[in-house]
Amino acid sequence: MPFADELISRHTVQSLTRAIRTAAPDAGLTALRAAARQIGALPLRQRADLLRDALLTDLPGDYTALARTVRTARDSAPDFTGWLIWPVTSAVATRAVQEGEAAAFDDAMALLADLTGRLSSEFAIRTLLRHDLDRALDTMVGDWTGSADPDVRRLASEGARPYLPWAVRVPQILDRPGVTVRILDALYRDESEYVRRSVANHLNDLSRDHPEIVVDTARRWLDSPDATTERLVRHALRTLVKRGHLGALELLGFAPAVLDVVGPRLDRDVVPLGESVQLTASIRNVGASAARLTIDYIVHHRKADGTRTGKTFKLATRTLAPGEPIGVTREHSFRPITTRRYYPGRHAISLQINGVESARSEFELAATDTP
């Protein structure tokens, strides 16, 4: 599997150049050819931006001319698909915004929807959302959520996510809490798992800043569910559950419970960097009724400044009858990974059960000697 940056490669530039030459044989495409030599040192989004700007340079003129070339490439160039579509749709959206006319904006929305099956237009739509949020959302709700094409329906949800990976932020969405919920309301019972998963991820994005909106929305959906709603809601509330948000936990049936918790116990007090620590704990339901439990553990990592930050990991989901015990065990590795940097010093591990954190067990993460 290629690294993310390699998804748009020199081969992508060559394919894009061939497709545009097919559609616009008189264009010099000087900027695109130069981009093929410049792309290697750039991360993924900057690669897409470089090719977007090259297209806008090589295809001067108004929006209508650019859209005509893109549609010709769509209809006549066999390799006009895949990751080259990202800079193409971005060029379409950028030129429409630069022109500033409602007709160009609306046509760009239609063209992005048309191309999204070749590669999602979710990155390019951000330009149009930033330019005129309400006009874009009206199209997404009024036209896209009812489309026969699941790629277009998904684009309505995915393109408007508050924290879409690899994409630029849309400040207007962040500044207007819940403004995109009407898209999700239209799609949460969609027949496509592909679409529903986007809805869940979108709602999970909202939970970063507005947990009460998310819980209220999920509660409404559970009041009018279909066979897939509960699963979607569980996925949408996953971050709030890890945070121990009581409203989200109670909505999923994890009510406060009366428990006797012993642990976590650790198998070592000093853990060399690159090795693992084993945690064990026992949990007993000492209440008078059955208790449905979501059991996580939190690793409190030491940061460079000596403070700690917690990272939550899933352990188990169980229902315990009155008096019933359960034992849990987990091996946690401190092997270096690209997504986290470990700092030697005091760390800790605790359990979190239905949002309630247990006492912490501390240990020393020790630097290893390097040859």
Protein Blocks (a to p, Z undefined) as FASTA:
>chain_A
ZZfklmpcfklmmmmmmmmmmmmmmbnolmmmmmmmmmmmpcfklmmmmmmmmmmmmmgc
dfklmmmmmmmmmmmmmklgcjllmmmmmmmmmmmmmnopaklmmmmmmmmmmmmmmocc
klmmmmmmmmmmmlmmmmmmmmmmmpcblklmmmmmmmmpfklghiacdfklmmmghklm
mmmmmmmmgfblklmmmmmmmmmmmmmmmmmlmmmmmmmmmmmccfklmmmmmmmmmmmm
mnopaklmmmnopacdddddedjddfbfbdcehiacddddddddfbfbdcdddddddddd
ddfkopacdddddfbdcdddehiacdddddddfbdcfkbccdedjddddddeehiacddd
dddddddddZZ
